Amino acid sequence: MLIGERLKERRLEKGLTIDDIQNQTKIQARHIKAIERNDFSLIPGDFYVRAFIREYAQAVGLDVEALIAEHQAELPATVNDDTRDFTRLKRSRTKATPSEKSPFQMLLPTIFVLLFIFLIGFIIYEFVLTNEAPISEDIAEENPSSVADPVTIPPEDETAPDTPTDEDNDSEDVPSDSVDEDDASDQQEPSLDLTSYENAESRYRFVSNEETTILTVDTTNQNWLQIEDDAGQSLYEAMLTTSNGPVEIDITDYEFVYLRFGEPGVISIEINGEALTFSEDMNMSTVQRVWIYLNEADPNDAQ
């Protein structure tokens, strides 16, 4: 029994119609009928043949992997588009982990400032205030010559114009629009830029100093979508539709992520609200492969 006949037989056993399968999988009825006839020529691309069969098998409760393995010879041969040299793409993921500070370490700067202020106050008291203390009456009686004649301070001339003090001059010398360079670097705006596009493969670089990085993928129709991390582990693999989208994945700890999808015209991709813009040369009817690098240049740029 061919794979299409096996799926049709299982559908009839469960009492499901083609419309029921279409509603569950979002696969068009004409493609479902073509699969049941084992006529894969009507399905746009060998990749979608296997994807649709997987969705159909799950909808009727069959073991997907066992079914594919049993009927491997009936399925069209495909080029393994997923074969990628991760050894070339992966780089050291060593990241500096900020050391956690204890409460005492956090208070050290404040303690040093207070000690410094206390030291300055002590010096002022010892060397300024004590030396200017008035001579006691007893000392003045024993040694009258030690008491200097009082100094008479002339009255202020009320008509004289005010003379600017050093404090006023110092306050004027400080520019009002000075900006700390470190604060300016902390306010870096995020960016998501296309670095290369060739043969349905796109590479992007996302730069941001935000603590969390969220990948969001949505569609206005339906797309078969695959997402993998920088170790080749699957983060998402399913038919993305308007009913189960959008997909949101935290990719903060990865150096890059890989996406593979069809129907580029109806899919949207964002990272922390920054929209990914497709190349003008992209063929909207071809399965696309996209790499997005986080805060580091594409290693191919250095080649």
URNOR-V376777 format. One record per backbone hydrogen bond with DSSP energy under -0.5 kcal/mol. NH is the residue of the N-H (numbers start at 1). CO is the residue of the C=O. If there is no record, write none. Layout:
NH|CO / NH|CO
This chain:
6|2 / 7|3 / 8|4 / 9|5 / 10|6 / 11|7 / 12|8 / 13|9 / 14|10 / 15|12 / 16|11 / 21|17 / 22|18 / 23|19 / 24|20 / 25|21 / 26|22 / 31|28 / 32|28 / 33|29 / 34|30 / 35|31 / 36|32 / 37|33 / 38|35 / 39|34 / 40|38 / 42|39 / 43|40 / 45|43 / 49|45 / 50|46 / 51|47 / 52|48 / 53|49 / 54|50 / 55|51 / 56|52 / 57|53 / 58|54 / 59|55 / 60|56 / 61|58 / 62|57 / 64|62 / 67|63 / 68|64 / 69|65 / 70|66 / 71|67 / 72|69 / 74|71 / 75|71 / 75|72 / 81|79 / 83|80 / 84|82 / 86|84 / 88|85 / 89|85 / 90|86 / 98|96 / 106|102 / 107|103 / 108|104 / 109|105 / 111|107 / 112|108 / 113|109 / 114|110 / 115|111 / 116|112 / 117|113 / 118|114 / 119|115 / 120|116 / 121|117 / 122|118 / 123|119 / 124|120 / 125|121 / 126|122 / 127|123 / 128|124 / 129|124 / 130|125 / 132|128 / 133|130 / 140|136 / 141|137 / 142|138 / 143|139 / 146|143 / 147|144 / 148|146 / 152|150 / 153|151 / 154|152 / 158|156 / 160|157 / 164|162 / 169|165 / 170|166 / 171|167 / 172|168 / 173|169 / 174|170 / 175|173 / 178|175 / 184|180 / 185|181 / 186|182 / 187|183 / 187|184 / 188|185 / 191|207 / 193|205 / 195|203 / 196|203 / 198|201 / 201|198 / 202|289 / 203|196 / 204|291 / 205|193 / 206|293 / 207|191 / 207|205 / 215|249 / 216|270 / 217|247 / 218|268 / 220|266 / 221|266 / 223|240 / 225|223 / 225|238 / 226|260 / 227|236 / 228|258 / 229|233 / 232|229 / 235|227 / 236|227 / 238|225 / 240|223 / 240|238 / 241|239 / 242|221 / 245|241 / 246|217 / 247|217 / 249|215 / 251|213 / 251|249 / 254|251 / 257|292 / 258|228 / 259|290 / 260|226 / 261|288 / 262|224 / 265|284 / 266|263 / 267|264 / 268|218 / 270|216 / 271|274 / 272|214 / 274|271 / 275|273 / 276|269 / 278|276 / 282|279 / 284|282 / 286|283 / 288|261 / 289|200 / 290|259 / 291|202 / 292|257 / 293|204 / 294|255 / 295|206 / 295|293 / 301|298 / 302|298 / 302|299 / 303|300
